[in-house]
Amino acid sequence: MEDNILDQSTPMRVLVTGGTGLVGRAIQHVVREERGIREGEEWIFLSSTDANLMDAGETREVFQKHQPTHVIHLAAMVGGLFKNMRANLDFWRNNIYINDNVLQAAHEVDAVQVVSCLSTCIFPDKTTYPIDETMADLGVQHTECLQVC
């Protein structure tokens, strides 16, 4: 796509990584049940069975297959607080691989827009709501997050 601009004749193809996780399923419900899929839209909800996003080749392959114009990146290695505490380096490294591979693959297929979710672990414990990414460094994280994130 020239200059990363989507023209009106090009269908919008939204690829959701982590599409079967908690947030992915919620988006899927809203898109399919509440809002409805609109003409000119295609939504693809990936699960870990579609591709191992820690693997650059598999990530590239699934992006080449679907050719998304937009990406909602929700995929992450998760396992709960205690598993994360026991293997925090593995969690961090694997999530870095996932993020790097998704962003690179999105770039290679000329995706117009990528939206990525942040972990709640980056936000301060004492804050006002709603929170957004501008508030990430405005205070100390919750003590449990300091041990794992």
Buried (B, 14 or more C-beta within 10 A) or exposed (E): EEEEEBEEEEEBBBBBBBBBBEEBBEBBEEBEEEEEEEEEBBBBBBBBEBBBBBEBEBBBBBBEEBBBBBBBBBBBBEEEEEBBBEBEEEBBEBBEBBBBBBBEBBEEBBBBBBEBBEEEBBBBEEEEEEBEEEBEEEEEBBEBBEEBB
